[in-house]
């Protein structure tokens, strides 16, 4: 099963998603937009995973490939190809489906509790309270026909699905300790004081406590999502 990973910066890869997919026999391929890659052939993709990045989905002037990527994601969704988006990836899915992506009232960076709402693909439901890793300054409106899967007090639209094939997560279940160290190293300037912004030291301390449970939920979620496609 070939699965395409769309990557926007070198330090935000698939993380723990890769292990879950490979355990299911997936063959991972990578489109690295930041390195000049172009969209893959859609007929060669059994699923698409759209990763995060520090840019805005609206930054097409600075990152012209965003236009090509959004068009590719829209084509994939319309063709019924399963698509998963993480953080920027969720925003790209929302934009591709015609929803607005815009600056959030405040940045949300660090470990904050997620509240599960509706059932997602395969009947998966986020726990009523789950600590997850966030790193974003923008948010989105839910796309037409989407089910609202999760929220936090700092950001209402945290997760959604459209049917059984399209899944968007504003947060980072895929990040382990190395990935969290990488984003702190490359995006540490974002850690300005705010109600929903933790310090690097706090993020590191909480990561040691919460990464294992977060990645366990990632496995449950992905297996439920992919089980709908088997």
CORLINLIN-V567150 format. One record per pair of residues at least 12 apart in sequence whose ideal C-beta (glycine too) atoms are under 7 Angstrom apart, sorted by the first residue. I is the first residue (numbers start at 1). J is the second residue. If there is no record, write none. Layout:
{{I;J} {I;J}}
This chain:
{{1;25} {1;26} {1;27} {1;46} {2;27} {2;29} {2;44} {2;45} {2;46} {3;21} {3;26} {3;28} {3;46} {3;47} {3;49} {4;29} {4;31} {4;40} {4;45} {4;48} {5;28} {5;29} {5;30} {5;49} {5;51} {6;31} {6;33} {6;48} {6;49} {6;50} {6;51} {6;69} {7;30} {7;31} {7;32} {7;33} {7;51} {8;33} {8;34} {8;51} {8;53} {8;55} {8;88} {9;34} {9;53} {9;54} {10;34} {11;182} {11;183} {11;186} {12;51} {12;52} {12;53} {12;183} {13;51} {14;49} {14;51} {14;174} {15;174} {15;175} {15;176} {15;179} {16;174} {16;176} {16;215} {16;218} {17;49} {17;174} {17;218} {17;222} {20;218} {20;219} {20;222} {24;226} {33;65} {33;69} {38;68} {39;68} {39;69} {39;72} {42;75} {42;76} {42;79} {42;81} {45;76} {45;81} {47;81} {47;82} {47;229} {48;76} {48;81} {48;83} {49;84} {50;73} {50;83} {50;84} {50;85} {50;86} {50;89} {50;92} {50;93} {51;86} {51;89} {52;86} {52;87} {52;88} {52;89} {52;172} {53;88} {54;187} {55;88} {56;138} {57;88} {57;91} {57;92} {57;95} {57;101} {58;101} {69;92} {70;92} {70;95} {70;96} {73;92} {73;93} {73;96} {74;96} {77;96} {77;97} {77;166} {80;165} {82;165} {82;229} {83;165} {83;166} {84;167} {84;225} {85;168} {85;169} {86;169} {86;172} {86;174} {87;135} {87;136} {87;170} {87;171} {87;172} {90;168} {90;169} {90;170} {91;138} {91;140} {93;166} {93;168} {94;140} {94;141} {94;143} {94;168} {97;143} {97;144} {97;162} {98;143} {98;144} {99;140} {99;141} {99;142} {99;143} {100;140} {100;141} {101;138} {101;140} {102;138} {102;139} {103;137} {103;138} {104;136} {104;137} {104;138} {104;139} {104;155} {106;154} {106;194} {106;195} {106;196} {107;137} {107;190} {107;194} {107;196} {107;197} {108;134} {108;136} {108;152} {108;154} {108;155} {108;196} {109;134} {109;135} {109;190} {109;191} {109;197} {109;198} {110;134} {110;197} {110;198} {110;202} {110;203} {111;131} {111;133} {111;198} {111;203} {111;206} {111;210} {112;134} {112;152} {112;154} {112;196} {113;129} {113;130} {113;131} {113;152} {114;126} {114;130} {114;132} {114;150} {114;152} {114;158} {114;171} {115;128} {115;129} {115;150} {115;151} {115;152} {116;128} {116;130} {116;150} {117;148} {117;149} {117;150} {117;151} {118;147} {118;148} {118;149} {120;149} {120;161} {120;167} {120;224} {121;161} {121;164} {121;167} {121;224} {121;225} {121;228} {122;224} {122;225} {122;227} {122;228} {123;224} {124;220} {124;221} {124;224} {126;149} {126;150} {126;159} {130;217} {131;210} {131;214} {132;171} {132;173} {132;214} {133;171} {133;172} {133;175} {133;180} {133;214} {134;171} {135;172} {135;183} {135;187} {136;170} {139;155} {139;157} {140;157} {142;157} {142;160} {143;160} {143;162} {145;162} {146;160} {146;161} {146;162} {147;160} {147;161} {148;160} {149;161} {154;196} {155;170} {157;170} {158;170} {158;171} {164;228} {165;229} {167;225} {173;214} {173;215} {173;217} {173;218} {174;218} {176;211} {176;215} {177;207} {177;211} {180;203} {180;207} {184;200} {184;203} {188;200}}
